[in-house]
Amino acid sequence: MKISIWSYANLERVYGVAFSLARFLRAQGHDVRVLYVGEVDKRFVDEDGIEVRSIRSPARSGLKRALVFWWGVLRARDRSDAILMVGTRSALFSWPFWSLRRGRTIVFAYELDGDGRMEAVANRLLRAVDHVVEVNGHRARLRAVIARRPDAVIRNVPDRKTAGQISALHGVPRAPNPHRIMYGGLIAHYQGLDLLVRGFAQSEARELELIGNHEEAAYLDMLRAIPLPPDKRLTITGPMPRPVLLQRLWAEAAALVCLYPYRDIAGRMNRLNTKYAEPTKYYEYILLGIPFVTFRHPSLPQGEDGIFTVSQSEDAIADGLNRALACSRTREGRPFARGGGFPVYEAELASILPLLKRPSTSP
């Protein structure tokens, strides 16, 4: 079967699990192509035999980016047996191409779009695709109310390759910096990193390092402008390959951070989007066994040793960081031996295979 994966989002920054999806389908014997809007124009066949195409857009959002994606889908002229769209915006901005083609259409509904017309149009379009996939039970119930009942639920847990890398790290001795807090992921306002930096300023930690792609330069400037005591240091580092990031977190971090605020994010749907988020790094941190601080999320496991759940305030974050550092000192840097309690991403993806075999309802 020929399968095309389309993404309006830059897969090098977010939704990296889309490449795990592509590898999984390729391993099932399918011919897989990936098309997304990135920062440079490039086209290549990767080591797994997947054709990957990135279309450059000067804009990170808005009409210009949507037109770039729309034009890229038009030029691709895919004749696919199935089209998998990553995020509801991908379905919205590639209509009517997928609606006029024969073949199955599946949307991985990673987004709860913003308030107003876009939300209404995106959810109306979801009723026209063959299948909708959500990332957890809470979002699935919400999607059933605002659009339609999802056909499958697939959590954003680490894939087999990442789980193997983390397992191998457990054989490497740790000597973390006892005063260092680290974060690895997208550096964006909806990650709550400004709250984190202010909480860090009040905590006992001396070093905070943020590693990853940034949403916009102005946000980095805002983070750097937050006043810190003279004995504290904030470091912002660019993105690095996932294995390298995991190695650094393992070797250097006394504690980690995974925050997704929703009270301070404008727009009802955006608050729901972050409230019911399914960040892959949450599960990666569980597997690493390093103490970490997070907000309470109804979709994520809580109450395990070394997971410090805090409310959305600077004081609470500072207290959580202090408790995480104290936990690390008490254990002398030894990680928690957590079993995980969840399958790898490939096992989750098995639930979409029956969807590929169902007849399309497209004209």
C-alpha positions as CSV (number, residue, x, y, z in Angstrom):
1,M,0.0,0.0,0.0
2,K,1.2,3.5,-0.8
3,I,0.8,5.8,2.2
4,S,1.5,9.6,2.3
5,I,2.0,11.4,5.6
6,W,1.3,15.2,5.4
7,S,2.2,17.7,8.1
8,Y,1.6,21.5,8.2
9,A,3.8,21.5,11.3
10,N,7.6,21.3,11.1
11,L,8.3,17.7,12.1
12,E,11.9,18.6,13.0
13,R,10.4,20.7,15.9
14,V,7.2,19.0,16.9
15,Y,5.3,15.7,16.4
16,G,8.6,13.9,15.9
17,V,6.6,10.7,16.5
18,A,5.4,11.1,12.9
19,F,8.7,9.7,11.8
20,S,8.2,6.7,14.2
21,L,4.8,6.3,12.5
22,A,6.5,6.3,9.1
23,R,9.1,3.7,10.1
24,F,6.4,1.5,11.6
25,L,4.4,1.5,8.4
26,R,7.5,1.0,6.3
27,A,8.3,-2.1,8.5
28,Q,4.9,-3.4,7.6
29,G,5.9,-3.4,4.0
30,H,4.1,-0.2,2.9
31,D,5.6,2.4,0.5
32,V,5.7,5.5,2.8
33,R,6.2,9.2,1.8
34,V,6.5,12.1,4.3
35,L,5.7,15.7,3.3
36,Y,6.0,18.6,5.8
37,V,6.7,22.3,6.0
38,G,10.2,22.9,7.4
39,E,12.9,25.5,7.5
40,V,14.7,24.4,4.3
41,D,13.8,22.7,1.0
42,K,15.1,19.2,0.9
43,R,14.1,15.8,-0.5
44,F,15.8,12.5,0.2
45,V,15.2,8.8,0.9
46,D,16.3,7.9,4.5
47,E,18.0,4.7,5.7
48,D,14.6,3.0,6.1
49,G,13.6,3.6,2.5
50,I,11.1,6.4,3.4
51,E,10.9,9.3,1.0
52,V,11.0,12.5,3.0
53,R,10.3,16.0,1.6
54,S,10.5,19.3,3.5
55,I,9.1,22.5,1.9
56,R,10.6,25.7,3.1
57,S,8.4,28.4,4.6
58,P,9.6,31.8,5.8
59,A,6.6,32.0,8.1
60,R,6.0,29.8,11.2
61,S,2.3,30.3,11.1
62,G,-0.4,32.2,9.4
63,L,-1.7,32.4,5.8
64,K,1.8,32.4,4.1
65,R,2.7,29.1,5.8
66,A,-0.7,27.6,5.0
67,L,-0.3,28.5,1.3
68,V,3.2,27.0,1.2
69,F,1.7,23.7,2.6
70,W,-1.2,23.9,0.2
71,W,1.1,24.4,-2.8
72,G,3.4,21.6,-1.6
73,V,0.6,19.1,-1.4
74,L,-0.6,20.2,-4.9
75,R,2.8,19.8,-6.4
76,A,3.4,16.4,-4.8
77,R,0.5,14.9,-6.8
78,D,0.4,11.9,-4.6
79,R,-1.8,9.0,-5.8
80,S,-1.9,7.2,-2.4
81,D,-4.0,4.4,-1.1
82,A,-4.0,6.2,2.3
83,I,-3.3,9.8,3.4
84,L,-2.3,10.3,7.1
85,M,-2.5,13.9,8.2
86,V,-0.5,14.9,11.3
87,G,-2.7,17.4,13.2
88,T,-6.0,18.9,12.4
89,R,-4.4,21.9,10.8
90,S,-2.9,19.6,8.2
91,A,-6.4,18.4,7.3
92,L,-7.7,21.9,7.3
93,F,-5.0,23.4,5.1
94,S,-4.8,20.5,2.6
95,W,-8.5,20.4,1.9
96,P,-9.9,19.8,-0.8
97,F,-7.0,17.6,-2.0
98,W,-7.6,14.7,0.3
99,S,-11.4,15.0,0.1
100,L,-11.4,14.6,-3.7
101,R,-9.2,11.6,-3.9
102,R,-9.9,7.9,-3.6
103,G,-8.2,6.2,-0.7
104,R,-8.4,6.2,3.1
105,T,-7.9,9.4,5.0
106,I,-6.7,9.4,8.6
107,V,-6.1,12.4,10.8
108,F,-3.8,12.2,13.9
109,A,-5.7,14.9,15.8
110,Y,-2.8,16.2,17.9
111,E,-4.3,19.7,18.0
112,L,-7.3,21.2,19.6
113,D,-7.5,24.3,17.4
114,G,-8.0,27.8,18.7
115,D,-11.3,29.5,19.5
116,G,-13.5,30.7,16.7
117,R,-13.9,29.9,13.1
118,M,-10.8,27.8,12.7
119,E,-11.9,25.5,15.5
120,A,-15.4,25.1,14.0
121,V,-14.1,24.5,10.4
122,A,-11.4,22.0,11.5
123,N,-13.8,19.9,13.6
124,R,-16.4,20.0,10.8
125,L,-13.8,18.7,8.4
126,L,-12.9,15.9,10.8
127,R,-16.4,14.5,10.2
128,A,-15.5,14.1,6.5
129,V,-12.3,12.0,6.9
130,D,-12.4,8.3,7.2
131,H,-10.7,7.9,10.5
132,V,-9.6,10.1,13.4
133,V,-6.9,9.1,15.9
134,E,-6.4,10.8,19.3
135,V,-3.6,10.7,21.8
136,N,-5.4,9.8,25.1
137,G,-8.8,9.0,26.5
138,H,-9.5,12.5,27.9
139,R,-8.9,14.1,24.5
140,A,-10.9,11.3,22.8
141,R,-13.9,12.1,24.9
142,L,-13.5,15.8,24.2
143,R,-13.1,15.2,20.5
144,A,-16.3,13.1,20.5
145,V,-18.2,16.2,21.8
146,I,-16.7,18.8,19.5
147,A,-16.3,16.8,16.3
148,R,-16.7,13.0,16.3
149,R,-15.7,9.9,18.2
150,P,-12.1,8.9,17.4
151,D,-11.5,5.5,15.8
152,A,-8.3,4.8,17.8
153,V,-6.4,6.2,20.7
154,I,-2.6,6.1,20.5
155,R,-0.5,7.6,23.3
156,N,2.7,9.5,22.5
157,V,5.0,7.1,24.4
158,P,8.6,6.6,23.3
159,D,9.3,4.4,20.4
160,R,11.3,1.2,20.6
161,K,14.5,2.9,19.5
162,T,14.3,5.6,22.2
163,A,13.3,3.1,24.9
164,G,16.3,1.0,23.9
165,Q,18.6,4.1,24.2
166,I,17.3,4.9,27.6
167,S,17.7,1.3,28.7
168,A,21.3,1.3,27.6
169,L,21.9,4.5,29.7
170,H,21.0,2.7,32.9
171,G,24.3,0.7,32.5
172,V,26.3,4.0,32.5
173,P,27.2,5.4,36.0
174,R,25.8,8.8,36.9
175,A,27.5,11.7,38.6
176,P,25.1,14.5,38.1
177,N,25.6,18.1,39.0
178,P,23.7,18.3,42.4
179,H,22.5,21.8,41.7
180,R,21.5,21.5,38.0
181,I,18.0,21.4,36.6
182,M,17.6,20.6,32.9
183,Y,14.8,20.7,30.4
184,G,14.8,19.2,26.9
185,G,12.1,20.1,24.4
186,L,10.5,22.9,22.4
187,I,11.2,26.3,24.1
188,A,7.8,27.9,23.7
189,H,5.4,30.0,25.8
190,Y,2.9,27.1,26.2
191,Q,5.6,25.0,27.8
192,G,5.5,27.2,30.9
193,L,9.2,28.0,30.8
194,D,8.8,31.6,31.9
195,L,7.1,30.2,35.0
196,L,9.9,27.8,35.4
197,V,12.6,30.4,35.2
198,R,10.9,32.6,37.8
199,G,10.4,29.5,40.0
200,F,14.1,28.6,39.5
201,A,15.0,32.1,40.7
202,Q,13.4,31.4,44.1
203,S,14.7,27.8,44.4
204,E,17.8,26.3,45.8
205,A,19.0,25.2,42.3
206,R,22.0,27.1,40.9
207,E,21.8,26.1,37.3
208,L,19.0,25.8,34.8
209,E,19.6,24.7,31.2
210,L,16.9,24.7,28.5
211,I,17.7,22.6,25.5
212,G,15.8,22.6,22.2
213,N,14.3,24.6,19.3
214,H,12.8,27.9,20.2
215,E,9.4,29.2,19.1
216,E,10.6,32.8,18.6
217,A,13.6,34.9,19.4
218,A,11.5,37.4,21.4
219,Y,10.5,34.6,23.9
220,L,14.2,33.8,24.4
221,D,14.9,37.4,25.1
222,M,12.0,37.5,27.6
223,L,13.4,34.4,29.4
224,R,16.9,35.9,29.6
225,A,15.5,39.2,30.9
226,I,14.0,37.5,34.0
227,P,16.0,38.7,37.0
228,L,18.1,36.0,38.7
229,P,20.2,36.1,41.9
230,P,24.0,36.5,41.2
231,D,24.7,32.9,42.2
232,K,22.3,31.4,39.6
233,R,22.8,30.8,35.9
234,L,20.3,30.2,33.0
235,T,21.7,28.6,29.9
236,I,19.7,28.2,26.7
237,T,21.1,25.7,24.3
238,G,20.0,24.9,20.7
239,P,18.5,21.6,19.6
240,M,20.6,18.4,19.5
241,P,19.9,14.8,18.3
242,R,17.7,12.9,20.7
243,P,20.3,10.3,21.7
244,V,22.8,13.1,22.6
245,L,20.1,15.0,24.6
246,L,19.2,11.8,26.5
247,Q,22.9,11.2,27.3
248,R,23.3,14.8,28.6
249,L,20.2,14.6,30.8
250,W,21.4,11.3,32.2
251,A,24.9,12.4,32.9
252,E,24.4,16.0,34.2
253,A,20.9,16.6,35.5
254,A,20.0,16.3,39.2
255,A,16.4,16.8,38.2
256,L,14.3,17.4,35.1
257,V,11.3,19.5,34.2
258,C,8.1,18.8,32.2
259,L,5.6,21.6,32.4
260,Y,2.5,22.3,30.3
261,P,0.5,25.2,31.8
262,Y,-3.1,25.8,30.8
263,R,-4.4,28.5,33.1
264,D,-2.3,31.2,31.6
265,I,-2.7,30.3,27.9
266,A,-5.2,32.5,25.9
267,G,-8.2,30.8,24.4
268,R,-10.4,28.1,25.7
269,M,-9.3,25.4,23.2
270,N,-5.7,26.2,23.7
271,R,-6.1,25.7,27.5
272,L,-7.7,22.4,26.8
273,N,-4.9,21.5,24.3
274,T,-2.3,21.9,27.0
275,K,-4.4,20.6,29.8
276,Y,-4.8,17.3,28.0
277,A,-1.4,17.2,26.4
278,E,0.5,14.0,25.9
279,P,4.2,15.0,25.9
280,T,6.5,12.2,24.9
281,K,9.2,13.5,27.2
282,Y,7.0,12.8,30.2
283,Y,7.2,9.1,29.5
284,E,10.9,9.4,28.6
285,Y,11.6,11.0,32.0
286,I,9.7,8.1,33.7
287,L,11.9,5.6,31.9
288,L,15.1,7.6,32.7
289,G,14.2,7.4,36.4
290,I,15.6,10.9,37.2
291,P,13.4,13.0,39.6
292,F,11.3,15.5,37.7
293,V,8.8,18.3,38.3
294,T,5.5,18.5,36.4
295,F,2.0,20.0,36.5
296,R,-0.9,17.7,37.2
297,H,-2.5,16.3,34.0
298,P,-5.5,14.0,34.0
299,S,-4.2,12.1,31.1
300,L,-0.7,11.3,32.6
301,P,0.3,8.8,35.4
302,Q,0.9,10.5,38.7
303,G,2.0,9.4,42.2
304,E,5.2,7.5,41.2
305,D,8.4,7.9,43.2
306,G,10.5,10.9,42.1
307,I,7.6,12.6,40.2
308,F,6.9,16.0,41.9
309,T,3.5,17.4,40.9
310,V,3.1,21.1,41.5
311,S,0.5,23.8,41.0
312,Q,0.9,26.5,38.4
313,S,2.7,29.2,40.5
314,E,6.3,30.3,40.9
315,D,6.3,29.4,44.6
316,A,5.0,25.9,43.9
317,I,7.6,25.3,41.1
318,A,10.4,26.5,43.4
319,D,9.2,24.1,46.1
320,G,9.0,21.3,43.5
321,L,12.5,21.9,42.3
322,N,13.8,21.9,45.9
323,R,12.1,18.6,46.6
324,A,13.4,17.1,43.4
325,L,17.0,18.2,44.2
326,A,16.7,16.9,47.7
327,C,15.4,13.5,46.3
328,S,18.4,13.4,44.0
329,R,20.8,14.1,46.9
330,T,19.2,11.5,49.1
331,R,19.6,8.9,46.4
332,E,23.1,10.1,45.5
333,G,22.1,10.4,41.9
334,R,20.8,6.9,41.6
335,P,17.8,6.7,39.2
336,F,14.5,5.1,40.2
337,A,14.0,1.7,38.7
338,R,10.6,2.4,37.1
339,G,9.1,-0.3,35.0
340,G,7.3,2.2,32.8
341,G,4.0,0.4,32.7
342,F,3.3,1.4,29.1
343,P,4.1,-0.2,25.7
344,V,6.4,1.3,23.1
345,Y,5.0,3.5,20.4
346,E,5.1,0.8,17.8
347,A,2.8,-1.4,20.0
348,E,0.4,1.5,20.3
349,L,0.4,2.0,16.5
350,A,-0.7,-1.5,15.9
351,S,-4.3,-0.3,16.5
352,I,-4.3,1.7,13.3
353,L,-3.6,-1.3,11.0
354,P,-7.2,-2.3,10.9
355,L,-8.1,1.3,9.9
356,L,-5.9,0.9,6.8
357,K,-7.9,-2.1,5.7
358,R,-11.3,-0.6,6.1
359,P,-13.0,0.6,2.9
360,S,-12.8,4.4,2.3
361,T,-16.0,6.4,2.5
362,S,-14.5,9.0,0.1
363,P,-16.2,9.6,-3.2
